[in-house]
Amino acid sequence: MENEKKNILLRLNRIKGQIDGIIRMIENGEDCQVIYQQVKAAYNALKSAGKMLIVNDIFKCISTEENEKKLKNLLEKLMEE
């Protein structure tokens, strides 16, 4: 679980950098289409990180390996878009 926590934190820090970049782009009057593309990328990255958090935290409450596999498969199907 410690490795998953590290991966999520790295991902969130990258997203924070993306947001800082978007703020600078807006402040500098960059093209709105480029800004929109960056906002969309940051949104999708944050959504993905949220899914990772949900999946990892649910497993803390499950006691058997078999239940973990079943729940992981179910959650992955539910989270697909």
Secondary structure as GFF3:
##gff-version 3
##sequence-region A 1 81
A	DSSP	alpha_helix	2	27	.	.	.	ID=ss1
A	DSSP	alpha_helix	32	59	.	.	.	ID=ss2
A	DSSP	alpha_helix	65	79	.	.	.	ID=ss3
###
